[in-house]
Amino acid sequence: MAKAKSAFVCTECGAEYRKWQGQCGSCREWNTLSEVRLAPARPGGGSAAAAGSGGRGGYAGALTREVVDLGNVDLSEVPRLSSTFAEFDRVLGGGLVPGSAVLLGGHPGAGKSTLLLQTACKLAQQQGVLYVTGEESLSQVAMRAHRLQLPTQGLKMLAETSVETVLAVAERERPDILIIDSIQTMHLEDIASAPGGVAQVRESAAALTRFAKQSNTVLLLVGHVTKDGSLAGPKVLEHMIDASLLLEGGADSRFRTLRGQKNRFGAVNELGVFAMLEHGLKEVKNPSAIFLSRTEEQAPGSLVMVVWEGTRPILVEVQALLDDSPLGNPRRVAVGLDANRLAMLLAVLHRHGGLFTGDQDVFLNVVGGVKVLETSADLAVLLAVVSSLQSRPLPRELVVFGEVGLSGEIRPVPSGQERIVEAAKHGFTRAIVPRANAPKHAPEGMEVVAVDKLADALEAL
């Protein structure tokens, strides 16, 4: 009997090593190597290169496909299936693509299974859907569907964790959409490791993805996340699939945001907003309205900014709080923003705005649990900090956006005209924007103040 061999695979980058070591030499991460048992070599097997007639001639028989010129490739639009959620379709780039593999991740309780169950029950009325659950029993899924008042007729269910059995049933049923909840519970008989391990997750996902590509089936996988919010399992898992989506939302908030981290069929910066209600997730058509639920009393440090998410502008409120620090090293806490960028902006404020915050604890928060990833929030952050530092509230009808450079200049941001129009729709009457983003004709009732330097923006307040 051939002796079983093992290798050590990094769960972060997928690099393989013969021996265990504390640090991965590729990604420099510590304690990320996991042992993977390799299948023994087949008797009489050789390299793939020697499988043909020997030597270089072995490759001749394998090259049976013709080379196609890129200009002759068919550019017809791939038909898509609607997920019945407009926000879900937006993040996917227009809907589900047949033959694609989509990975949906999120923290426990975020609503991954709820979203996919709602989608499956509605799609089962027109399409063939097979829902495979490896974490719950069929009665548990049925009770949840009954509680959410979903149509259950037509949805085919399977409680199984064996990939071989799942593929056999899928080959027999031929569904249009195959849902696996979750990939961490799946296992292959040939892999000698526990479900959820690096080898099991990688090979199970590869087998399921291969079936989806060959049968033109939409594959939806549920994935767990680690403590730092990244998808659990080997990094190569994210390279196999076509789209990687992350459902975010705290346990204390009823709103959930669906953000694309990878998408071969659409943009990766789209954002979908859902509300967790009694009867499941409901899509939010106008996210700006829910993120602008402000109090009637004007408070220092509160300001509205316009961020661009995918193909639409969203108005969100940023709050800043400054307090005398009893520590020698004041704290810099940012929720929803990059803490390193906050430290940089405070240095720009001191150098080019003449305001010192080195003896202040600075706390920053984006209301509604939104994570702002773009630099258009720079100017709004600094003006909110100035408002809190001087204990002077800003006008409620003021909206701000713009990138701040290290020399104190206010740089333009993409889609400036659309941001101003969106702010005018929600009743804002004054805007401080970069000069390059100032429109020739401002919307009716909107006063646009164009600035070039940080000092100009402080003076405009």
C-alpha positions in Angstrom: 0.0 0.0 0.0 1.3 3.4 -0.9 2.2 5.5 2.1 -0.1 8.6 2.6 1.8 11.8 2.5 1.0 15.1 4.0 1.7 18.8 3.4 1.2 22.0 5.3 -0.9 24.6 3.6 -1.2 28.3 4.7 -4.9 29.2 5.3 -4.2 32.8 4.2 -2.4 32.5 0.9 -2.5 28.8 0.0 1.2 28.3 0.0 2.3 24.7 0.6 5.3 23.5 2.7 6.7 20.0 3.4 7.3 20.8 7.1 5.5 22.8 9.6 6.9 26.3 10.5 5.6 29.1 12.6 5.5 31.8 9.9 4.4 31.5 6.3 7.2 32.6 4.0 4.8 33.9 1.3 2.4 36.1 3.2 4.5 36.5 6.4 1.5 35.5 8.6 2.1 33.5 11.8 0.5 30.2 12.9 -1.5 29.8 9.7 -0.1 26.5 8.4 -2.5 23.5 8.6 -1.7 19.9 7.8 -3.3 18.4 4.7 -3.1 14.7 3.8 -2.4 14.1 0.2 -3.9 11.2 -1.8 -1.4 8.5 -2.6 0.0 8.3 -6.1 -1.8 6.0 -8.5 0.0 2.8 -9.4 1.9 3.1 -12.7 1.0 6.8 -12.8 3.4 9.2 -14.3 3.5 12.9 -14.9 0.9 14.5 -17.1 3.6 15.4 -19.6 4.5 11.8 -20.2 1.0 10.6 -20.6 1.1 10.8 -24.4 3.4 9.0 -26.8 6.5 10.0 -24.8 8.7 13.0 -24.7 7.5 16.2 -26.3 5.3 14.3 -28.6 3.0 13.5 -25.7 1.6 17.1 -25.8 0.5 16.8 -29.5 -2.4 14.5 -28.7 -3.7 16.8 -25.9 -4.0 19.9 -28.1 -7.3 19.2 -29.7 -8.9 22.6 -29.2 -8.5 25.4 -31.7 -7.1 28.8 -30.9 -9.8 31.6 -31.2 -9.0 35.2 -32.1 -10.2 37.6 -29.4 -12.0 39.7 -32.0 -14.2 36.8 -33.0 -15.5 36.0 -29.5 -19.3 36.3 -29.2 -20.2 39.4 -27.2 -23.8 38.6 -26.7 -25.1 39.4 -23.2 -25.2 36.5 -20.8 -28.8 35.9 -19.7 -29.3 36.5 -16.0 -31.8 35.3 -13.4 -33.3 37.8 -11.0 -32.8 36.9 -7.4 -36.2 38.6 -6.6 -34.3 41.2 -4.6 -33.3 44.4 -6.4 -30.6 45.1 -3.9 -29.2 41.6 -4.3 -29.2 41.9 -8.1 -27.5 45.3 -7.8 -24.5 43.8 -5.9 -24.4 40.8 -8.3 -24.1 43.2 -11.2 -27.6 42.6 -12.6 -28.6 39.1 -11.4 -27.5 35.5 -11.2 -25.4 34.2 -14.1 -25.9 30.6 -15.1 -22.8 28.6 -14.5 -21.4 31.0 -11.9 -20.3 30.3 -8.3 -21.2 32.9 -5.7 -19.9 32.8 -2.1 -21.9 34.6 0.5 -20.1 35.2 3.8 -21.0 36.9 7.1 -20.9 36.6 10.9 -23.3 34.3 12.7 -26.8 35.9 12.8 -26.1 38.3 10.0 -28.9 36.7 7.9 -27.1 34.6 5.3 -29.4 31.6 5.5 -32.4 33.9 5.8 -31.5 35.8 2.6 -30.9 32.6 0.6 -34.0 30.9 1.9 -36.1 33.8 0.9 -34.5 33.9 -2.5 -34.8 30.1 -2.9 -38.5 30.0 -2.0 -39.4 32.8 -4.4 -37.3 31.5 -7.3 -38.7 27.9 -6.8 -42.0 29.2 -8.2 -40.4 29.6 -11.7 -37.0 27.8 -11.5 -35.7 24.5 -10.3 -34.0 25.1 -7.0 -32.1 22.6 -4.8 -31.4 23.7 -1.3 -28.7 21.6 0.5 -28.4 22.2 4.3 -25.6 20.7 6.2 -26.0 22.7 9.5 -29.8 22.4 10.1 -32.4 19.7 9.8 -35.2 19.9 7.3 -37.7 20.6 10.0 -35.7 23.6 11.2 -35.6 25.0 7.7 -39.3 24.4 7.3 -40.1 26.1 10.6 -38.1 29.1 9.6 -39.8 29.3 6.2 -43.2 29.1 8.0 -42.2 31.8 10.4 -41.1 34.1 7.5 -44.4 33.3 5.7 -42.6 32.1 2.6 -44.1 29.9 -0.2 -42.7 26.4 0.4 -44.2 24.6 -2.6 -41.7 23.7 -5.3 -38.5 24.1 -3.3 -36.5 20.8 -3.2 -34.6 20.3 0.0 -31.7 17.9 0.9 -30.0 17.5 4.3 -26.6 16.1 3.4 -22.9 16.8 4.0 -21.3 14.4 1.5 -20.3 16.1 -1.7 -20.5 12.8 -3.6 -24.2 12.4 -2.6 -25.0 16.1 -3.3 -23.5 15.8 -6.8 -25.4 12.6 -7.5 -28.7 14.2 -6.5 -27.9 17.3 -8.4 -27.1 15.2 -11.5 -30.5 13.5 -11.2 -32.6 16.6 -10.4 -30.7 19.0 -12.7 -31.6 22.2 -10.8 -31.2 25.7 -12.2 -29.9 26.9 -8.8 -28.0 24.9 -6.3 -27.6 26.3 -2.7 -25.0 24.9 -0.3 -25.4 25.9 3.4 -22.6 25.8 4.3 -19.4 24.9 2.5 -17.6 24.3 5.8 -19.9 21.3 6.6 -19.2 19.6 3.2 -16.7 16.7 2.9 -15.3 14.3 0.3 -14.7 10.7 1.2 -11.3 10.6 -0.5 -9.9 13.4 1.8 -8.7 12.1 5.1 -9.5 15.2 7.2 -12.4 16.6 9.1 -15.1 18.9 7.5 -14.1 22.5 7.6 -10.4 21.8 7.2 -8.3 23.4 4.5 -8.2 20.4 2.2 -12.0 19.6 2.6 -13.1 23.1 1.9 -10.8 23.5 -1.0 -11.6 20.2 -2.7 -15.4 20.3 -1.9 -15.7 23.8 -3.4 -13.6 22.7 -6.5 -15.9 19.7 -7.1 -19.1 21.8 -6.7 -17.8 24.6 -8.9 -16.8 22.1 -11.6 -20.3 20.7 -11.6 -21.8 24.2 -11.8 -19.6 25.1 -14.8 -20.3 21.9 -16.7 -24.1 21.9 -16.0 -24.6 25.6 -16.4 -26.1 25.7 -12.8 -26.0 28.8 -10.5 -24.1 27.7 -7.4 -24.6 29.7 -4.2 -22.3 28.8 -1.3 -22.6 30.0 2.3 -19.2 30.6 4.0 -18.2 31.3 7.6 -16.0 34.2 8.6 -13.2 34.5 11.1 -12.9 36.9 14.0 -11.4 39.6 11.8 -14.2 39.4 9.3 -12.4 37.6 6.5 -13.8 34.4 5.0 -12.7 31.3 6.7 -10.9 28.6 4.9 -8.0 28.6 2.3 -7.5 31.8 0.3 -7.6 29.7 -2.9 -11.4 29.3 -2.2 -11.9 33.0 -3.1 -10.0 32.5 -6.4 -12.2 29.6 -7.4 -15.5 31.3 -7.2 -16.9 34.1 -9.5 -18.3 36.4 -6.9 -17.6 36.9 -3.2 -20.2 38.8 -1.2 -20.1 39.8 2.5 -23.3 40.4 4.5 -22.5 42.8 7.4 -24.5 44.1 10.3 -24.3 44.1 14.1 -26.6 42.2 16.4 -27.8 45.6 17.8 -28.8 46.9 14.4 -31.7 45.9 12.2 -30.0 47.0 9.0 -27.7 44.8 7.0 -25.3 45.8 4.2 -24.4 43.5 1.4 -21.1 44.4 -0.2 -19.3 42.7 -3.1 -15.6 41.9 -2.5 -15.1 40.1 -5.9 -17.3 39.9 -8.9 -16.4 38.7 -12.4 -19.8 39.8 -13.7 -20.1 43.3 -12.2 -18.5 46.0 -10.1 -17.1 45.2 -6.7 -18.0 48.5 -5.0 -21.8 48.1 -5.1 -23.7 48.2 -1.8 -27.0 46.7 -1.0 -29.0 47.6 2.1 -31.5 45.4 3.8 -33.6 45.7 7.0 -34.1 42.7 9.2 -37.8 42.6 10.1 -40.2 40.1 11.6 -40.8 38.4 8.3 -37.1 38.3 7.1 -34.9 40.7 5.2 -36.6 43.5 3.3 -34.6 45.6 0.8 -34.2 49.3 1.5 -35.0 51.4 -1.7 -33.7 54.7 -0.3 -30.7 54.1 2.0 -30.0 57.8 2.5 -33.4 58.2 4.3 -32.5 55.7 7.0 -29.0 56.9 7.5 -30.2 60.5 8.0 -32.5 59.9 11.0 -31.1 62.9 12.9 -32.3 64.4 16.2 -34.0 67.8 16.2 -31.4 69.3 18.5 -28.3 70.5 16.8 -25.1 69.1 18.4 -21.5 69.9 17.8 -19.5 67.5 15.8 -22.4 66.2 13.6 -22.2 66.7 9.8 -23.7 65.0 6.7 -21.5 63.8 3.9 -22.2 62.3 0.5 -20.4 59.0 -0.3 -20.5 57.1 -3.6 -21.3 53.4 -3.4 -21.2 51.6 -6.7 -23.6 53.4 -9.0 -25.5 55.7 -6.5 -24.8 58.4 -4.0 -25.7 57.8 -0.3 -26.0 60.5 2.4 -24.6 59.5 5.8 -24.0 61.3 9.0 -20.5 61.4 10.5 -20.1 62.3 14.2 -16.9 63.5 16.0 -16.2 63.8 19.7 -13.1 65.5 21.1 -12.3 65.4 24.8 -9.2 66.3 26.9 -7.0 63.3 27.2 -5.6 62.2 30.6 -3.1 60.0 28.7 0.3 60.9 27.3 -0.7 59.3 24.0 -4.3 60.4 23.2 -6.6 57.9 21.6 -7.7 57.9 18.0 -10.9 55.7 17.6 -12.7 55.5 14.2 -15.8 53.4 13.7 -16.7 53.0 10.0 -13.5 54.9 8.8 -9.8 54.1 8.5 -8.1 55.0 11.8 -4.8 55.6 10.0 -6.3 58.1 7.6 -7.9 59.9 10.6 -4.4 60.4 12.2 -3.2 61.8 8.9 -6.1 64.2 8.6 -5.5 65.5 12.1 -1.9 66.2 11.2 -3.1 68.1 8.1 -5.6 70.1 10.3 -2.7 71.1 12.6 -0.3 72.1 9.9 -2.6 73.8 7.4 -5.6 74.7 9.6 -3.8 75.9 12.7 -5.9 73.7 15.1 -4.0 71.5 17.6 -5.6 68.2 18.7 -2.5 66.5 20.1 -3.9 66.7 23.7 -7.4 65.5 22.7 -9.0 62.1 22.5 -10.7 61.9 19.1 -13.6 59.6 18.6 -15.2 59.3 15.1 -18.4 57.4 14.1 -20.3 56.9 10.9 -24.0 56.6 11.9 -25.9 53.5 10.8 -23.0 51.1 10.7 -21.9 52.1 7.3 -18.2 51.5 6.4 -16.9 54.4 4.3 -14.0 53.2 2.1 -13.5 56.2 -0.2 -11.6 59.5 0.4 -14.5 61.8 -0.3 -15.2 61.8 3.4 -12.0 63.6 4.3 -13.3 67.2 4.3 -16.5 66.2 6.3 -14.4 64.4 8.9 -12.2 67.4 9.5 -15.1 69.9 9.7 -16.9 67.6 12.2 -13.7 67.5 14.3 -13.4 71.3 14.2 -17.1 71.6 15.2 -16.6 69.4 18.2 -13.3 71.0 19.2 -14.8 74.5 19.3 -18.2 73.2 20.6 -20.1 75.0 17.8 -22.8 73.0 16.0 -22.9 73.1 12.2 -26.1 74.1 10.2 -28.4 71.1 9.7 -28.9 72.1 6.0 -25.1 71.8 5.3 -23.6 68.9 3.3 -19.9 68.4 2.6 -17.6 66.1 0.5 -14.1 66.3 -0.8 -10.7 64.7 -0.5 -8.0 66.5 1.5 -4.3 66.3 0.4 -1.2 66.4 2.6 -0.6 70.0 1.5 -4.0 71.1 2.6 -5.6 71.2 -0.9 -9.1 70.1 -1.5 -9.1 67.5 -4.3 -12.1 66.7 -6.5 -13.9 63.4 -6.2 -15.8 61.3 -8.9 -19.5 62.0 -9.6 -19.5 65.4 -7.9 -22.6 66.6 -9.8 -24.7 63.6 -8.9 -23.8 64.0 -5.2 -25.0 67.6 -5.1 -28.2 66.7 -6.9 -28.8 63.9 -4.3 -28.3 66.3 -1.4 -30.7 68.8 -2.9 -33.4 66.1 -3.2 -33.2 65.5 0.6 -33.7 69.2 1.4 -30.1 70.4 1.9 -29.6 74.0 0.9 -25.8 74.5 1.3 -22.8 72.5 0.2 -19.1 72.9 0.6 -17.4 71.0 -2.3 -14.0 71.0 -4.1 -13.8 73.7 -6.8 -13.4 71.2 -9.6 -16.7 69.6 -8.5 -18.7 72.9 -8.4 -21.5 72.8 -11.1 -22.0 75.6 -13.5 -25.7 75.8 -12.5 -26.5 74.7 -9.0 -29.8 72.9 -8.3 -32.6 75.3 -7.3 -32.4 76.3 -3.7 -28.9 75.0 -3.3 -25.9 77.2 -2.5 -22.7 75.6 -3.5 -19.4 76.9 -1.9 -16.3 75.9 -3.9 -13.1 75.7 -2.0 -9.4 75.0 -3.0 -7.7 74.8 0.4 -8.6 73.6 3.9 -8.3 77.2 5.1 -11.0 78.2 2.6 -13.4 75.5 4.0 -12.8 76.6 7.6 -13.5 80.2 6.6 -16.7 79.1 4.8 -18.1 77.7 8.1 
